[in-house]
Amino acid sequence: MRIAVNAHLLAHTRSFRRAGVSHYIEQVLLHLAQIDRANHYTVYTTRGLDQAALGLPANFVVKPSRLPTINPRVRIPWEQGIAPLILRGTADLYHGCLNVAPLLSPVPTVITIHDLAFIRFPQTFRAYNRIYLDLATRLSARRASRILAVSEHTKREVVGLLGIPSERVIVTPNAARSHFHPPAPAAIEQLRARHGLPERFVLYVGTLEPRKNLTTLLEAFALVSQSVPDVPLLIGGGKGWMYEPIFARLEQLNLRDRVKFAGYIPEEELPLWYAAATVFVFPSIYEGFGMPPLEAMACGTPVITSNTSSLPEVVGDAGLMVAPTDPIALAEAIRRVLVDADLRAELRQRGLARARRFSWADTAAKTLAAYREAVAV
């Protein structure tokens, strides 16, 4: 079987693009490479990301574009115009790793749908991105032989919002990458010294964008500061889009001295930041999966997150969950974890056990099975 994989969203720069979808593509490819030496893969990537950079075996051929296709204005013409031409006679199956496949694909297609936020929360997207994603995802899903959904919640959304038969949708959950585990205490202390981190702090990690709900986090933190004034909030993550209201709310709440923005946190340091934090808070309005809470749990950090979308499915009983629109409830959850050492210890143990339930190896095996089903239809 000759499998073409659209990996143009694999990122190799320090930016918000090196986030969930990029990690998903990387991990699926690496774990497929461990279990499949029989099929031939052609991996299409953005400019500058070649065979040596990915370290895949000989049955995986990496073909970087001459263009910066990580940019949607370049990638979309590639997906819809160039891909149908190069697939003819060279592939038996095409995998679109972010919702979309060529609408004129000459071969069967598999698409991964990470979420349908552009349908659920259209106001949080730029018009250009939203219109294309909505139309292209609906048409791609109807034509795809199989759809991979990153959670049961996303599968329900695909079936309910897109009208896709349930049997065509396969759940292939995300997982924490292998370097997310409790670090050595000495390494954590070195991180504190290197970045001047306090002994206790509240941490958020994720792209700065509207549906991450950081304005509510700031409102909750303002309330927490009234009773626990010595614990700052650290926000890690690159600027995505429509992030200006976050900084406006920061000024309105007079929190400039209590909230620090760390920017993009390097991959090699991220487990240390999680482990150094007293509590990790992720109040997102909507997630197709929710990788940061899982990563934090894998590092032994107590987690507070939202009780909506896929987040209960990821966190289970291992974290505290509150309504993302309720800053008072969020503030109370943060305060509880900060003042109760026994609760922190319990959440740590539950989180470590919960994180072990998710496996990239299982996801790769289910992905390969979906490929075989798709060409057999």
Secondary structure as GFF3:
##gff-version 3
##sequence-region A 1 377
A	DSSP	beta_strand	2	6	.	.	.	ID=ss1
A	DSSP	alpha_helix	20	35	.	.	.	ID=ss2
A	DSSP	beta_strand	40	45	.	.	.	ID=ss3
A	DSSP	alpha_helix	51	54	.	.	.	ID=ss4
A	DSSP	beta_strand	60	64	.	.	.	ID=ss5
A	DSSP	alpha_helix	72	77	.	.	.	ID=ss6
A	DSSP	pi_helix	78	82	.	.	.	ID=ss7
A	DSSP	alpha_helix	83	87	.	.	.	ID=ss8
A	DSSP	beta_strand	93	96	.	.	.	ID=ss9
A	DSSP	beta_strand	109	113	.	.	.	ID=ss10
A	DSSP	alpha_helix	117	120	.	.	.	ID=ss11
A	DSSP	three_ten_helix	122	124	.	.	.	ID=ss12
A	DSSP	alpha_helix	127	143	.	.	.	ID=ss13
A	DSSP	beta_strand	146	149	.	.	.	ID=ss14
A	DSSP	alpha_helix	152	162	.	.	.	ID=ss15
A	DSSP	three_ten_helix	166	168	.	.	.	ID=ss16
A	DSSP	beta_strand	169	171	.	.	.	ID=ss17
A	DSSP	alpha_helix	185	195	.	.	.	ID=ss18
A	DSSP	beta_strand	202	205	.	.	.	ID=ss19
A	DSSP	three_ten_helix	210	212	.	.	.	ID=ss20
A	DSSP	alpha_helix	214	227	.	.	.	ID=ss21
A	DSSP	beta_strand	233	236	.	.	.	ID=ss22
A	DSSP	alpha_helix	244	252	.	.	.	ID=ss23
A	DSSP	beta_strand	259	263	.	.	.	ID=ss24
A	DSSP	alpha_helix	270	276	.	.	.	ID=ss25
A	DSSP	beta_strand	279	282	.	.	.	ID=ss26
A	DSSP	alpha_helix	291	298	.	.	.	ID=ss27
A	DSSP	beta_strand	303	306	.	.	.	ID=ss28
A	DSSP	alpha_helix	311	315	.	.	.	ID=ss29
A	DSSP	three_ten_helix	316	318	.	.	.	ID=ss30
A	DSSP	beta_strand	320	322	.	.	.	ID=ss31
A	DSSP	alpha_helix	327	339	.	.	.	ID=ss32
A	DSSP	alpha_helix	341	355	.	.	.	ID=ss33
A	DSSP	alpha_helix	360	376	.	.	.	ID=ss34
###
